[in-house]
């Protein structure tokens, strides 16, 4: 045995297989999806493996957040928000609950006047005093109230280079 055989974790897959004419769902641990298919093929017969999907650690709120961003733009009152792919990645990597992001975005109309004073390409941190979540926004242009959500942090320390608005 090698050390990596003990230390490397296996991935979890959900599978649907046919057993005596019935479709049955099961879970299998394997290094890859092809390994899972191979193992299930040996156990139930190659032709009886109907589907295999990776069991993701993303919860339904994260999926909703990702779908909103994939669709393109969010409209919160008169404010248009485009979610940058970097922001999605940071929310996921920093294990930020997407509901916190949604909640903060819904509060943006309260500071609409302050956001309108920003010039194109300028950046601002918007902090939710209740949750400690800060989001980084950049104004797209001067003609409309369009912003890009660039990043998100929980309990971020304020730096004086970028203005901060606390809600």
C-alpha positions as CSV (number, residue, x, y, z in Angstrom):
1,X,0.0,0.0,0.0
2,X,1.1,3.6,-0.7
3,X,0.4,6.7,1.3
4,X,-1.8,8.2,-1.4
5,X,-4.1,5.2,-1.3
6,X,-4.9,6.3,2.3
7,X,-4.9,10.0,1.9
8,X,-6.6,10.6,-1.4
9,X,-10.4,10.8,-1.1
10,X,-12.8,9.1,-3.4
11,X,-15.5,11.0,-5.3
12,X,-19.2,10.2,-4.6
13,X,-21.5,9.3,-7.6
14,X,-25.2,8.8,-7.8
15,X,-26.2,6.0,-10.2
16,X,-29.3,4.5,-11.6
17,X,-29.0,0.8,-12.5
18,X,-31.5,-1.8,-13.6
19,X,-32.1,-4.7,-11.2
20,X,-34.5,-7.4,-12.3
21,X,-36.3,-5.0,-14.6
22,X,-36.6,-2.2,-12.0
23,X,-34.6,1.1,-12.0
24,X,-32.8,1.4,-8.7
25,X,-30.8,4.4,-7.4
26,X,-27.5,3.9,-5.5
27,X,-24.4,5.7,-4.5
28,X,-20.9,4.6,-5.3
29,X,-17.4,5.9,-4.3
30,X,-14.8,5.9,-7.0
31,X,-11.8,7.9,-8.3
32,X,-13.6,9.0,-11.4
33,X,-16.9,8.7,-13.2
34,X,-15.5,6.1,-15.6
35,X,-14.2,4.0,-12.7
36,X,-17.7,4.2,-11.1
37,X,-19.3,3.0,-14.4
38,X,-16.8,0.2,-14.7
39,X,-17.4,-1.0,-11.1
40,X,-21.2,-0.8,-11.5
41,X,-20.9,-2.6,-14.8
42,X,-19.1,-5.5,-13.1
43,X,-21.7,-5.6,-10.3
44,X,-25.0,-5.2,-12.3
45,X,-23.9,-5.9,-15.8
46,X,-22.6,-3.3,-18.3
47,X,-26.0,-2.8,-20.1
48,X,-27.8,-2.3,-16.8
49,X,-26.0,1.0,-15.9
50,X,-28.5,3.7,-16.9
51,X,-26.9,6.9,-15.5
52,X,-24.1,8.2,-13.3
53,X,-23.9,11.7,-11.9
54,X,-21.4,13.3,-9.6
55,X,-22.8,14.1,-6.2
56,X,-22.0,17.8,-5.9
57,X,-21.4,19.7,-2.7
58,X,-23.3,22.7,-4.1
59,X,-26.6,23.2,-2.3
60,X,-29.8,24.4,-3.9
61,X,-29.1,28.1,-2.9
62,X,-25.8,28.0,-4.7
63,X,-27.4,26.5,-7.8
64,X,-30.0,29.3,-7.8
65,X,-27.2,31.9,-7.4
66,X,-25.2,30.3,-10.3
67,X,-28.3,30.2,-12.5
68,X,-29.1,33.8,-11.9
69,X,-25.5,34.7,-12.9
70,X,-25.6,32.4,-16.0
71,X,-28.9,34.1,-17.1
72,X,-27.0,37.4,-17.1
73,X,-28.4,40.3,-15.3
74,X,-30.3,40.9,-12.1
75,X,-32.7,43.9,-11.8
76,X,-33.2,45.2,-8.3
77,X,-35.5,48.2,-8.5
78,X,-33.8,50.5,-11.1
79,X,-30.4,49.0,-10.5
80,X,-29.0,46.5,-13.0
81,X,-26.4,44.1,-11.7
82,X,-24.2,41.8,-13.8
83,X,-22.6,39.1,-11.9
84,X,-18.9,38.5,-12.8
85,X,-17.8,34.9,-13.0
86,X,-15.0,35.8,-10.5
87,X,-17.7,36.7,-7.9
88,X,-19.4,33.4,-8.4
89,X,-16.1,31.6,-7.8
90,X,-15.3,33.6,-4.8
91,X,-18.7,33.0,-3.2
92,X,-18.2,29.3,-3.6
93,X,-14.5,29.2,-2.6
94,X,-15.1,31.4,0.5
95,X,-18.1,29.3,1.5
96,X,-20.4,32.3,1.5
97,X,-24.1,31.5,1.7
98,X,-25.6,32.8,-1.5
99,X,-28.7,33.8,0.4
100,X,-26.5,36.5,2.1
101,X,-25.4,37.8,-1.3
102,X,-29.1,37.9,-2.5
103,X,-30.1,39.6,0.7
104,X,-27.5,42.3,0.4
105,X,-28.3,42.8,-3.3
106,X,-31.9,43.4,-2.4
107,X,-30.9,46.2,-0.1
108,X,-29.1,48.2,-2.8
109,X,-32.1,50.4,-3.7
110,X,-31.7,51.9,-0.2
111,X,-28.3,53.4,-1.3
112,X,-29.3,54.1,-4.9
113,X,-28.6,57.9,-4.5
114,X,-25.1,57.2,-3.3
115,X,-24.5,54.7,-6.2
116,X,-25.7,57.3,-8.7
117,X,-23.0,59.7,-7.5
118,X,-20.3,57.2,-8.6
119,X,-18.6,57.7,-12.0
120,X,-18.1,55.1,-14.6
121,X,-15.5,52.4,-13.8
122,X,-15.3,53.5,-10.1
123,X,-15.4,50.8,-7.4
124,X,-17.2,50.6,-4.1
125,X,-17.5,48.1,-1.3
126,X,-21.1,47.6,0.0
127,X,-21.2,46.1,3.4
128,X,-24.2,44.6,5.2
129,X,-23.8,45.5,8.9
130,X,-26.1,42.7,9.9
131,X,-24.3,39.8,8.2
132,X,-20.8,41.2,7.8
133,X,-20.9,40.5,4.1
134,X,-19.1,42.9,1.8
135,X,-19.6,42.9,-2.0
136,X,-17.3,44.7,-4.5
137,X,-19.2,46.6,-7.2
138,X,-18.0,48.5,-10.2
139,X,-20.1,51.0,-12.1
140,X,-20.3,50.2,-15.8
141,X,-21.3,53.6,-17.2
142,X,-22.6,57.1,-16.3
143,X,-25.8,56.9,-18.3
144,X,-27.6,54.1,-16.4
145,X,-27.5,52.5,-13.0
146,X,-25.5,49.4,-14.1
147,X,-23.0,47.7,-11.9
148,X,-20.9,44.6,-12.0
149,X,-20.7,42.4,-8.9
150,X,-17.0,41.6,-8.8
151,X,-16.3,39.8,-5.5
152,X,-17.7,39.0,-2.1
153,X,-16.1,38.7,1.4
154,X,-17.4,37.8,4.8
155,X,-16.1,40.0,7.7
156,X,-13.7,41.9,5.4
157,X,-11.3,44.4,6.9
158,X,-11.9,47.8,5.4
159,X,-9.0,49.3,3.3
160,X,-9.1,53.1,2.6
161,X,-8.3,52.8,-1.1
162,X,-11.9,51.9,-2.1
163,X,-14.9,53.7,-0.7
164,X,-17.3,51.7,1.5
165,X,-21.0,52.1,1.9
166,X,-22.5,50.4,5.0
167,X,-26.2,49.3,4.8
